[in-house]
Amino acid sequence: MCGGLGTVQEETISSGEATADKIDAIDSDKFSLYVAESSLPTEYAGNGVWAKFDLPVNELLCEYRGPAILESAAAEYGSQNKFKTTAPDGTNLNIICDSICSVINDCANIVGDTYSGEDLFRFKTADREDIIPTYDGFSYNAHFVKTALGKILLYSTIPIKADTEIFFPYGRWYWMNELESRLQEATEQSKK
């Protein structure tokens, strides 16, 4: 038993080890995090991830984990929560996340503004991933690290108070197609 969080039932496989379907346990990423409605000021935000307790700076929040598929096959999986990474052998992969990490939002102001062509050029040529402005009153408190083994880990960048929503920048390339599409629609609407 781990801190009273779960129990291993009597049934075990022949080697004496418990199987995953016979354990009453919680994901360790949920020790200090929980999912609730996002505080972002947009109807598209859905749920977000929040701190259960005060968390220190540089704390490992969660691992973006799940099945890894070849990047070339990623389109077959639609818009599922995917994160690009590279395996140690150089293979480009997408992780289809099924952990709490996949619910963490980016607070970039994507829905609230239509950016100009000059803005998009500035976003594309910037030397940092968090270049897109955030919603007023919102800021990033986490970032991701890709390990040499291709794992994706999220860490706190500042001390995070209990019941504070976690945000990390998905990166400008994640949003670029959406922003270019919005600019094109706005340009076409202004010609009418």
Disulfide bonds with the S-S distance in Angstrom:
Cys62-Cys101 2.00
